Amino acid sequence: MFFAPPGRKDGDFCMKKVQFTETVLRDANQSLMATRLPFADYEEILPTMDRAGYYSVECWGGATFDSCLRYLGEDPWERLRKIRAAMPDTRLQMLLRGQNLLGYKHYHDDVVEEFVRLSIKNGIDVIRIFDALNDFRNIKTAFEATKKYGTARTVASGCISYTQSPVHTVKKYVEMCRELKEMGFDTICLKDMAGTMSPAEAEGLIKGIKDEVGDIPLILHTHCTTGMAYMTLLKAVESGVDVIDTATSCFSNGTSQAATETLYYALTQMGIETGLDERVINKVNDFFKPVKQKYIDSGLINPKSMGTDAQALVYKVPGGMLSNMIANLKDMNAMDKFDEALVEIPNVRRDLGYPPLVTPLSQMVGNQAVVNVLMGERYKQISNEIKNYFKGEYGIAPAPVSQELQDKIIGAGNKPVDCRIEDAKRTGKEFADARAALGDLAQCEEDYMSWICYPDQTMKFVKERREREEHHVRYSIVEE
C-alpha cells in the first residue's frame, strides 16, 4: 500500500516499491548540528522541494520546537505555517513523543489532544508518534486526537523505538506491530535511532512483521552512525519495507541518515520505482551544500558528528544524543571525558532496564553517564529525571531495573507507582496557568501551548517579540 501525494489520487500512481521521507529540515540537522538550522537558511529552497516527489518531508517535532524558542528566536508554529505555505503539495511530517509531546515529562490528556489539534491546524499531515519505552498506553491519547482532528490527508504513524537487548526480540517487535495495527494506525515505523540495526536483523525483523501485518505500510528510519545504514536499507527494501527515511546527501552520513540521491540511484538501477525527480533532488542538495559548509566553518557541526563510529554498535547511541553530548561536554570544557562517558552509557542503560535510547530517555541516560564520569563516582548525583523514571513516571521499563539503584532512589522495600497521567477530569489547569502567565503578551492560542511545553523559553520569546514590535512602531513613526 502506498499513498499518493496530496492533490493526487492513489489510482494515478503505478505501484511503487519504496518511497522516501526527506529529513534535512528536522532529523538530519538535529543529528549533525543539534537542530540549530534557522528557517531563513532554507526558506528559498522549499518550493523546489515541493516538486521532488517525496512521500513526506520531516520538518517539525523532535527538538525543533525547543530549539526555535531557546536558540533561534523563532516561533515554531509560525515556522510550520511558513513551510506549509511554501510546500502545499507535499506531506509535512512531525515526530511526537506521545504523552511527552516535545518535552521531557508527561502532560495531561487535554494538553496532548490540544497540541495535536493545533499541529494539524497549522499544517502537519503525518504525525509519527512514539513512546521512549514502547509503552503504548503513552501514545493512545495522541493517536486518538490525530484521528479526531485529522483531515483526508492526515496520516497517523505508530512508531516503535528499536534497540537490541536481552528482552528485545523479533517476536517482541512483531507483537508490538500487531498492537499498533489493532490500535488503528495507518502506518508503522521502525525507528533505529542509533543506527545499530544490521542487514540480517532488518531482514528477519521486516519479513517477520510483513508475515503478520503485511497489509499496513512499513517504514524504516535509521542513521549512519555505525556505518550500517546503506546495507540495512537495501536489505530492508529487499525484505518488503515500503518507505525509507533519507537526507539530502550533503546533510547525510555521520550521525544523520543515508543520502537521498545515493539510495535513489541504487534503487533505480535495481528497477525499483521511487517517485522522485532526480533533477529536483540534485537541486535540493546543491542548495544545502553552502549551508552545511557555513556551519562546519563556524564549528557548529563537529567533525565527530560527521564520522562513522562502529563503537556505537556497543553503546547504542543515537545521532541526536551524540551531538548533544558533544555540545554539552564542549560547553563544560570536558571533551577529554568523551570516550569515558561513552563507555558509561551502556552501564547506565542496563541499570535502567534497557530502555531504547531515544528522547527523552537518550538525554536522561547520556546526561547521567556524563555526570557519573565527571563526579568520579557512579550515581553520586542523580538527576531528577532519572529519579522520576525509577518512581514510574515514564512508564514500564522493558526489563528489571537495578534494585540497588531503585532502593537508593525510592527507598528499600518501596515499589514504583505507575504515574501515567489519566486526566479524566480534563481540568484545563495548564491552559489557565498559561493565560495567567502570558497575559496580553499572548497573540494566539498557540502561544499558550508553547508556554505549557516550555514556559521559560516561551516567556523570553514573547517578551522579545513585544520589544521588536514596539521598536518597529517607534522606528516607523520616526521615518514618517
VOVEX-726866 format. One record per residue (C-alpha): residue number from 1; x, y, z. Coordinates in steps of 0.25 Angstrom, whole numbers, plus 2048, in hexadecimal, padded with zeros to 3 digits. Example, Ala and Ser with C-alpha at 12.3 -4.5 7.8 and 13.67 -1.06 7.14 Angstrom:
2
{i=1	px=831	py=7EE	pz=81F}
{i=2	px=837	py=7FC	pz=81D}
END
This chain:
480
{i=1	px=800	py=800	pz=800}
{i=2	px=805	py=80E	pz=7FC}
{i=3	px=800	py=81C	pz=7FE}
{i=4	px=7FF	py=826	pz=7F3}
{i=5	px=804	py=834	pz=7F6}
{i=6	px=7F9	py=83E	pz=7FA}
{i=7	px=7F1	py=842	pz=7EE}
{i=8	px=7F3	py=835	pz=7E6}
{i=9	px=7EB	py=828	pz=7E7}
{i=10	px=7F1	py=81B	pz=7EA}
{i=11	px=7EC	py=816	pz=7DD}
{i=12	px=7F5	py=820	pz=7D6}
{i=13	px=801	py=818	pz=7DA}
{i=14	px=807	py=80B	pz=7D5}
{i=15	px=80B	py=803	pz=7E2}
{i=16	px=818	py=807	pz=7E8}
{i=17	px=821	py=7FE	pz=7EF}
{i=18	px=827	py=809	pz=7F8}
{i=19	px=825	py=818	pz=7FB}
{i=20	px=82D	py=822	pz=802}
{i=21	px=82C	py=82B	pz=80E}
{i=22	px=836	py=836	pz=80E}
{i=23	px=83B	py=83A	pz=81B}
{i=24	px=844	py=846	pz=819}
{i=25	px=83B	py=850	pz=81F}
{i=26	px=83A	py=848	pz=82C}
{i=27	px=842	py=83C	pz=830}
{i=28	px=84D	py=83E	pz=827}
{i=29	px=851	py=84B	pz=82C}
{i=30	px=84D	py=847	pz=83A}
{i=31	px=857	py=83C	pz=839}
{i=32	px=862	py=844	pz=833}
{i=33	px=861	py=851	pz=83A}
{i=34	px=857	py=850	pz=845}
{i=35	px=84B	py=856	pz=83E}
{i=36	px=851	py=864	pz=83C}
{i=37	px=84D	py=865	pz=82E}
{i=38	px=845	py=872	pz=82D}
{i=39	px=839	py=874	pz=823}
{i=40	px=840	py=87F	pz=81B}
{i=41	px=84B	py=875	pz=817}
{i=42	px=841	py=86C	pz=80F}
{i=43	px=835	py=874	pz=80C}
{i=44	px=839	py=877	pz=7FE}
{i=45	px=83A	py=868	pz=7FA}
{i=46	px=82C	py=864	pz=800}
{i=47	px=825	py=866	pz=7F3}
{i=48	px=82F	py=85D	pz=7EB}
{i=49	px=82E	py=852	pz=7F6}
{i=50	px=81F	py=853	pz=7F4}
{i=51	px=821	py=84D	pz=7E6}
{i=52	px=82B	py=842	pz=7EA}
{i=53	px=820	py=837	pz=7EB}
{i=54	px=824	py=833	pz=7FA}
{i=55	px=81A	py=82A	pz=801}
{i=56	px=81B	py=835	pz=80C}
{i=57	px=825	py=840	pz=812}
{i=58	px=828	py=83F	pz=820}
{i=59	px=829	py=84D	pz=825}
{i=60	px=823	py=84F	pz=833}
{i=61	px=823	py=848	pz=841}
{i=62	px=82E	py=841	pz=847}
{i=63	px=838	py=84C	pz=84D}
{i=64	px=833	py=857	pz=842}
{i=65	px=829	py=85D	pz=84C}
{i=66	px=833	py=85F	pz=857}
{i=67	px=83E	py=864	pz=84E}
{i=68	px=835	py=86E	pz=847}
{i=69	px=832	py=875	pz=855}
{i=70	px=83F	py=872	pz=85C}
{i=71	px=849	py=875	pz=852}
{i=72	px=844	py=87B	pz=845}
{i=73	px=83A	py=885	pz=84A}
{i=74	px=82F	py=87F	pz=841}
{i=75	px=820	py=87C	pz=843}
{i=76	px=81F	py=86D	pz=840}
{i=77	px=811	py=86E	pz=83C}
{i=78	px=814	py=879	pz=832}
{i=79	px=81F	py=871	pz=82C}
{i=80	px=816	py=866	pz=82A}
{i=81	px=80B	py=86F	pz=823}
{i=82	px=816	py=875	pz=81A}
{i=83	px=81B	py=867	pz=816}
{i=84	px=80D	py=863	pz=813}
{i=85	px=80A	py=86F	pz=80A}
{i=86	px=817	py=86C	pz=802}
{i=87	px=814	py=85E	pz=801}
{i=88	px=805	py=85C	pz=7FE}
{i=89	px=807	py=84F	pz=7F7}
{i=90	px=810	py=847	pz=800}
{i=91	px=80C	py=840	pz=80D}
{i=92	px=813	py=847	pz=819}
{i=93	px=817	py=83D	pz=824}
{i=94	px=81A	py=83F	pz=832}
{i=95	px=81F	py=836	pz=83D}
{i=96	px=817	py=836	pz=84A}
{i=97	px=81B	py=82F	pz=857}
{i=98	px=80D	py=82A	pz=85B}
{i=99	px=809	py=82F	pz=869}
{i=100	px=817	py=837	pz=86A}
{i=101	px=813	py=83F	pz=85D}
{i=102	px=820	py=846	pz=85B}
{i=103	px=825	py=847	pz=869}
{i=104	px=82A	py=83F	pz=874}
{i=105	px=81E	py=83C	pz=87D}
{i=106	px=810	py=836	pz=87B}
{i=107	px=805	py=840	pz=878}
{i=108	px=7F6	py=83F	pz=87B}
{i=109	px=7EE	py=839	pz=870}
{i=110	px=7E7	py=846	pz=86D}
{i=111	px=7F4	py=84D	pz=86B}
{i=112	px=7F8	py=841	pz=861}
{i=113	px=7EB	py=842	pz=85A}
{i=114	px=7EC	py=851	pz=858}
{i=115	px=7FB	py=850	pz=853}
{i=116	px=7F7	py=846	pz=849}
{i=117	px=7EB	py=84F	pz=844}
{i=118	px=7F4	py=85B	pz=843}
{i=119	px=7FF	py=853	pz=83B}
{i=120	px=7F5	py=84F	pz=831}
{i=121	px=7EE	py=85C	pz=830}
{i=122	px=7FC	py=863	pz=82D}
{i=123	px=800	py=859	pz=822}
{i=124	px=804	py=84B	pz=827}
{i=125	px=800	py=840	pz=81F}
{i=126	px=808	py=834	pz=824}
{i=127	px=809	py=832	pz=833}
{i=128	px=813	py=828	pz=837}
{i=129	px=810	py=824	pz=846}
{i=130	px=819	py=81C	pz=84F}
{i=131	px=81C	py=819	pz=85D}
{i=132	px=82A	py=818	pz=862}
{i=133	px=827	py=80B	pz=86A}
{i=134	px=81E	py=806	pz=85F}
{i=135	px=813	py=807	pz=86A}
{i=136	px=807	py=809	pz=860}
{i=137	px=7FE	py=80E	pz=86B}
{i=138	px=806	py=81A	pz=869}
{i=139	px=803	py=81C	pz=85B}
{i=140	px=7F4	py=819	pz=85B}
{i=141	px=7EF	py=827	pz=85E}
{i=142	px=7F8	py=82D	pz=853}
{i=143	px=7F3	py=823	pz=849}
{i=144	px=7E4	py=825	pz=84D}
{i=145	px=7E6	py=834	pz=84B}
{i=146	px=7EC	py=832	pz=83E}
{i=147	px=7E0	py=82A	pz=839}
{i=148	px=7D7	py=834	pz=83F}
{i=149	px=7DD	py=841	pz=839}
{i=150	px=7E3	py=83B	pz=82D}
{i=151	px=7DF	py=83E	pz=81E}
{i=152	px=7DF	py=835	pz=812}
{i=153	px=7EE	py=837	pz=810}
{i=154	px=7F1	py=835	pz=81F}
{i=155	px=7FA	py=828	pz=822}
{i=156	px=7FB	py=822	pz=830}
{i=157	px=808	py=81B	pz=830}
{i=158	px=80B	py=811	pz=83C}
{i=159	px=81A	py=811	pz=83F}
{i=160	px=822	py=806	pz=846}
{i=161	px=82F	py=80B	pz=84D}
{i=162	px=839	py=800	pz=848}
{i=163	px=844	py=7FB	pz=850}
{i=164	px=84C	py=7EE	pz=854}
{i=165	px=84C	py=7E8	pz=862}
{i=166	px=849	py=7DA	pz=868}
{i=167	px=83A	py=7DE	pz=868}
{i=168	px=839	py=7E4	pz=85A}
{i=169	px=836	py=7D8	pz=851}
{i=170	px=82F	py=7D7	pz=843}
{i=171	px=824	py=7D0	pz=84A}
{i=172	px=822	py=7DC	pz=853}
{i=173	px=823	py=7E6	pz=848}
{i=174	px=819	py=7DF	pz=83F}
{i=175	px=80F	py=7DF	pz=84B}
{i=176	px=811	py=7EE	pz=84C}
{i=177	px=80E	py=7F0	pz=83E}
{i=178	px=801	py=7E7	pz=83F}
{i=179	px=7FD	py=7F0	pz=84B}
{i=180	px=7FF	py=7FD	pz=843}
{i=181	px=7F7	py=7F7	pz=837}
{i=182	px=7EC	py=7F3	pz=841}
{i=183	px=7EC	py=801	pz=846}
{i=184	px=7E9	py=807	pz=838}
{i=185	px=7F6	py=80D	pz=834}
{i=186	px=7F7	py=810	pz=825}
{i=187	px=806	py=80C	pz=824}
{i=188	px=811	py=806	pz=82D}
{i=189	px=81F	py=80C	pz=82E}
{i=190	px=82B	py=805	pz=834}
{i=191	px=833	py=810	pz=83A}
{i=192	px=842	py=80B	pz=83B}
{i=193	px=847	py=817	pz=842}
{i=194	px=856	py=813	pz=844}
{i=195	px=857	py=80C	pz=836}
{i=196	px=85A	py=7FF	pz=83C}
{i=197	px=851	py=7F6	pz=834}
{i=198	px=859	py=7ED	pz=82C}
{i=199	px=855	py=7E8	pz=81E}
{i=200	px=852	py=7DA	pz=824}
{i=201	px=84A	py=7E0	pz=82F}
{i=202	px=842	py=7E8	pz=825}
{i=203	px=83F	py=7DC	pz=81C}
{i=204	px=83A	py=7D4	pz=828}
{i=205	px=832	py=7DF	pz=82E}
{i=206	px=82B	py=7E4	pz=822}
{i=207	px=828	py=7D7	pz=81C}
{i=208	px=822	py=7D3	pz=829}
{i=209	px=81A	py=7DF	pz=82A}
{i=210	px=815	py=7DE	pz=81C}
{i=211	px=811	py=7D0	pz=81E}
{i=212	px=808	py=7D4	pz=82A}
{i=213	px=803	py=7E2	pz=826}
{i=214	px=807	py=7E3	pz=817}
{i=215	px=7FB	py=7EC	pz=813}
{i=216	px=800	py=7F8	pz=81A}
{i=217	px=80B	py=801	pz=815}
{i=218	px=818	py=7FF	pz=81C}
{i=219	px=823	py=80A	pz=81D}
{i=220	px=831	py=809	pz=821}
{i=221	px=839	py=814	pz=828}
{i=222	px=847	py=812	pz=82B}
{i=223	px=855	py=81A	pz=82C}
{i=224	px=863	py=819	pz=826}
{i=225	px=869	py=81A	pz=834}
{i=226	px=86F	py=80C	pz=833}
{i=227	px=871	py=80A	pz=824}
{i=228	px=865	py=800	pz=823}
{i=229	px=85A	py=809	pz=81D}
{i=230	px=85C	py=807	pz=80E}
{i=231	px=85E	py=7F8	pz=80F}
{i=232	px=852	py=7F7	pz=819}
{i=233	px=849	py=800	pz=810}
{i=234	px=84C	py=7F7	pz=804}
{i=235	px=849	py=7EB	pz=80B}
{i=236	px=83C	py=7F1	pz=811}
{i=237	px=838	py=7F5	pz=803}
{i=238	px=83A	py=7E6	pz=7FE}
{i=239	px=832	py=7E2	pz=80A}
{i=240	px=826	py=7EA	pz=807}
{i=241	px=827	py=7F7	pz=80E}
{i=242	px=81E	py=802	pz=808}
{i=243	px=825	py=80F	pz=80C}
{i=244	px=833	py=813	pz=810}
{i=245	px=838	py=820	pz=817}
{i=246	px=844	py=827	pz=810}
{i=247	px=84B	py=834	pz=810}
{i=248	px=850	py=83C	pz=804}
{i=249	px=85E	py=838	pz=802}
{i=250	px=866	py=844	pz=808}
{i=251	px=85E	py=842	pz=815}
{i=252	px=85F	py=833	pz=815}
{i=253	px=868	py=829	pz=81B}
{i=254	px=86F	py=82A	pz=829}
{i=255	px=864	py=82B	pz=833}
{i=256	px=85A	py=82E	pz=829}
{i=257	px=852	py=826	pz=81F}
{i=258	px=857	py=81F	pz=812}
{i=259	px=857	py=828	pz=805}
{i=260	px=84B	py=82A	pz=7FE}
{i=261	px=852	py=82B	pz=7F0}
{i=262	px=85A	py=81F	pz=7F2}
{i=263	px=84F	py=816	pz=7F6}
{i=264	px=846	py=81B	pz=7EB}
{i=265	px=852	py=818	pz=7E1}
{i=266	px=854	py=80A	pz=7E7}
{i=267	px=845	py=806	pz=7E7}
{i=268	px=842	py=80C	pz=7D9}
{i=269	px=84D	py=803	pz=7D3}
{i=270	px=846	py=7F7	pz=7DA}
{i=271	px=83A	py=7FA	pz=7D3}
{i=272	px=832	py=800	pz=7DF}
{i=273	px=829	py=80C	pz=7DD}
{i=274	px=82B	py=817	pz=7E8}
{i=275	px=822	py=823	pz=7E2}
{i=276	px=82E	py=82C	pz=7E4}
{i=277	px=832	py=836	pz=7DA}
{i=278	px=841	py=835	pz=7D8}
{i=279	px=843	py=843	pz=7D3}
{i=280	px=83C	py=849	pz=7DF}
{i=281	px=843	py=841	pz=7EA}
{i=282	px=850	py=845	pz=7E4}
{i=283	px=84C	py=854	pz=7E4}
{i=284	px=848	py=852	pz=7F3}
{i=285	px=856	py=84D	pz=7F6}
{i=286	px=85D	py=858	pz=7EF}
{i=287	px=855	py=862	pz=7F7}
{i=288	px=859	py=85C	pz=804}
{i=289	px=868	py=85A	pz=801}
{i=290	px=86C	py=868	pz=805}
{i=291	px=862	py=868	pz=811}
{i=292	px=869	py=85C	pz=817}
{i=293	px=877	py=862	pz=814}
{i=294	px=873	py=86E	pz=81B}
{i=295	px=871	py=866	pz=828}
{i=296	px=87D	py=85E	pz=826}
{i=297	px=885	py=86B	pz=825}
{i=298	px=87E	py=871	pz=831}
{i=299	px=881	py=864	pz=83A}
{i=300	px=872	py=861	pz=83C}
{i=301	px=874	py=854	pz=834}
{i=302	px=87E	py=84C	pz=83C}
{i=303	px=887	py=842	pz=834}
{i=304	px=883	py=837	pz=83E}
{i=305	px=875	py=838	pz=839}
{i=306	px=879	py=836	pz=82A}
{i=307	px=881	py=82A	pz=82C}
{i=308	px=87E	py=81B	pz=82E}
{i=309	px=87F	py=815	pz=83B}
{i=310	px=87D	py=806	pz=83C}
{i=311	px=87F	py=806	pz=84B}
{i=312	px=870	py=80B	pz=84B}
{i=313	px=86D	py=7FD	pz=848}
{i=314	px=871	py=7FB	pz=856}
{i=315	px=86C	py=808	pz=85C}
{i=316	px=85F	py=809	pz=854}
{i=317	px=860	py=818	pz=854}
{i=318	px=857	py=81F	pz=84A}
{i=319	px=85B	py=82B	pz=842}
{i=320	px=854	py=836	pz=849}
{i=321	px=858	py=831	pz=856}
{i=322	px=867	py=830	pz=852}
{i=323	px=867	py=83F	pz=84C}
{i=324	px=860	py=844	pz=859}
{i=325	px=86A	py=83C	pz=862}
{i=326	px=876	py=842	pz=859}
{i=327	px=86F	py=850	pz=85B}
{i=328	px=86E	py=84F	pz=86A}
{i=329	px=87C	py=84A	pz=86C}
{i=330	px=881	py=855	pz=864}
{i=331	px=879	py=85F	pz=86C}
{i=332	px=880	py=859	pz=879}
{i=333	px=88E	py=859	pz=873}
{i=334	px=88D	py=84A	pz=875}
{i=335	px=88F	py=843	pz=867}
{i=336	px=89A	py=83B	pz=86D}
{i=337	px=890	py=833	pz=874}
{i=338	px=888	py=830	pz=867}
{i=339	px=88D	py=821	pz=866}
{i=340	px=88B	py=81E	pz=875}
{i=341	px=87D	py=823	pz=874}
{i=342	px=87A	py=81B	pz=868}
{i=343	px=87F	py=80E	pz=870}
{i=344	px=876	py=812	pz=87B}
{i=345	px=869	py=813	pz=873}
{i=346	px=866	py=804	pz=871}
{i=347	px=868	py=803	pz=880}
{i=348	px=85E	py=80D	pz=884}
{i=349	px=855	py=807	pz=879}
{i=350	px=856	py=7F9	pz=880}
{i=351	px=853	py=7FF	pz=88D}
{i=352	px=846	py=806	pz=888}
{i=353	px=841	py=7F8	pz=882}
{i=354	px=846	py=7FA	pz=873}
{i=355	px=83D	py=806	pz=86F}
{i=356	px=83F	py=809	pz=860}
{i=357	px=848	py=815	pz=85F}
{i=358	px=83E	py=81F	pz=859}
{i=359	px=839	py=82D	pz=85E}
{i=360	px=837	py=82F	pz=86A}
{i=361	px=83E	py=822	pz=86F}
{i=362	px=84A	py=825	pz=866}
{i=363	px=84D	py=832	pz=86C}
{i=364	px=84A	py=82D	pz=87A}
{i=365	px=853	py=821	pz=879}
{i=366	px=85E	py=829	pz=872}
{i=367	px=85E	py=835	pz=87C}
{i=368	px=85E	py=82B	pz=887}
{i=369	px=86A	py=824	pz=881}
{i=370	px=872	py=831	pz=87F}
{i=371	px=86E	py=835	pz=88E}
{i=372	px=873	py=827	pz=893}
{i=373	px=881	py=829	pz=88B}
{i=374	px=883	py=838	pz=88F}
{i=375	px=87F	py=835	pz=89E}
{i=376	px=889	py=829	pz=89F}
{i=377	px=87E	py=821	pz=8A5}
{i=378	px=872	py=81A	pz=8A0}
{i=379	px=865	py=820	pz=8A4}
{i=380	px=86B	py=829	pz=8AE}
{i=381	px=862	py=833	pz=8A8}
{i=382	px=855	py=82F	pz=8A1}
{i=383	px=84D	py=837	pz=898}
{i=384	px=83E	py=83A	pz=89B}
{i=385	px=83A	py=833	pz=88E}
{i=386	px=841	py=826	pz=892}
{i=387	px=83A	py=827	pz=8A0}
{i=388	px=82D	py=829	pz=899}
{i=389	px=830	py=81D	pz=890}
{i=390	px=832	py=814	pz=89C}
{i=391	px=825	py=819	pz=8A2}
{i=392	px=81E	py=814	pz=896}
{i=393	px=81A	py=822	pz=890}
{i=394	px=81F	py=81E	pz=882}
{i=395	px=818	py=810	pz=881}
{i=396	px=81C	py=802	pz=882}
{i=397	px=82B	py=7FF	pz=880}
{i=398	px=82E	py=7F4	pz=875}
{i=399	px=836	py=7EB	pz=87F}
{i=400	px=838	py=7EB	pz=88E}
{i=401	px=840	py=7F7	pz=893}
{i=402	px=84C	py=7F8	pz=89D}
{i=403	px=846	py=7F4	pz=8AA}
{i=404	px=851	py=7FB	pz=8B1}
{i=405	px=84F	py=808	pz=8AA}
{i=406	px=840	py=807	pz=8AC}
{i=407	px=842	py=805	pz=8BB}
{i=408	px=84B	py=811	pz=8BB}
{i=409	px=841	py=81A	pz=8B4}
{i=410	px=833	py=816	pz=8B9}
{i=411	px=837	py=80E	pz=8C6}
{i=412	px=839	py=7FF	pz=8C9}
{i=413	px=82C	py=7F8	pz=8C9}
{i=414	px=825	py=802	pz=8C1}
{i=415	px=81F	py=800	pz=8B3}
{i=416	px=81E	py=80A	pz=8A7}
{i=417	px=810	py=80F	pz=8A5}
{i=418	px=80A	py=80F	pz=897}
{i=419	px=809	py=81E	pz=895}
{i=420	px=803	py=81F	pz=887}
{i=421	px=7FA	py=82B	pz=887}
{i=422	px=7EC	py=827	pz=885}
{i=423	px=7E6	py=835	pz=884}
{i=424	px=7D7	py=830	pz=884}
{i=425	px=7D2	py=83E	pz=88A}
{i=426	px=7D9	py=846	pz=87F}
{i=427	px=7DA	py=851	pz=889}
{i=428	px=7E1	py=85B	pz=880}
{i=429	px=7EA	py=860	pz=88B}
{i=430	px=7F7	py=861	pz=882}
{i=431	px=7EF	py=86A	pz=878}
{i=432	px=7EA	py=873	pz=883}
{i=433	px=7F8	py=874	pz=888}
{i=434	px=7FD	py=877	pz=87B}
{i=435	px=7F3	py=882	pz=879}
{i=436	px=7F6	py=888	pz=886}
{i=437	px=805	py=888	pz=884}
{i=438	px=805	py=88D	pz=876}
{i=439	px=7FA	py=898	pz=877}
{i=440	px=7FA	py=8A1	pz=86C}
{i=441	px=807	py=89C	pz=867}
{i=442	px=800	py=891	pz=860}
{i=443	px=7FB	py=893	pz=852}
{i=444	px=7F5	py=886	pz=84F}
{i=445	px=7F1	py=878	pz=855}
{i=446	px=7FE	py=872	pz=850}
{i=447	px=805	py=87B	pz=85A}
{i=448	px=7FE	py=875	pz=865}
{i=449	px=802	py=867	pz=860}
{i=450	px=811	py=86C	pz=85F}
{i=451	px=811	py=871	pz=86D}
{i=452	px=80B	py=863	pz=872}
{i=453	px=816	py=85C	pz=86B}
{i=454	px=822	py=866	pz=86E}
{i=455	px=81D	py=871	pz=878}
{i=456	px=82B	py=878	pz=87A}
{i=457	px=82F	py=877	pz=86B}
{i=458	px=821	py=87C	pz=867}
{i=459	px=821	py=887	pz=871}
{i=460	px=82E	py=88C	pz=86C}
{i=461	px=82A	py=88B	pz=85D}
{i=462	px=81D	py=892	pz=85F}
{i=463	px=823	py=89E	pz=867}
{i=464	px=82E	py=89F	pz=85C}
{i=465	px=823	py=89F	pz=851}
{i=466	px=81B	py=8AA	pz=858}
{i=467	px=828	py=8B2	pz=859}
{i=468	px=82B	py=8B0	pz=84A}
{i=469	px=81D	py=8B4	pz=847}
{i=470	px=81D	py=8C1	pz=84F}
{i=471	px=82B	py=8C4	pz=849}
{i=472	px=825	py=8C3	pz=83B}
{i=473	px=81A	py=8CC	pz=83F}
{i=474	px=823	py=8D7	pz=844}
{i=475	px=82C	py=8D6	pz=838}
{i=476	px=820	py=8D7	pz=82F}
{i=477	px=81C	py=8E4	pz=836}
{i=478	px=829	py=8EA	pz=835}
{i=479	px=82A	py=8E6	pz=826}
{i=480	px=81D	py=8ED	pz=823}
END
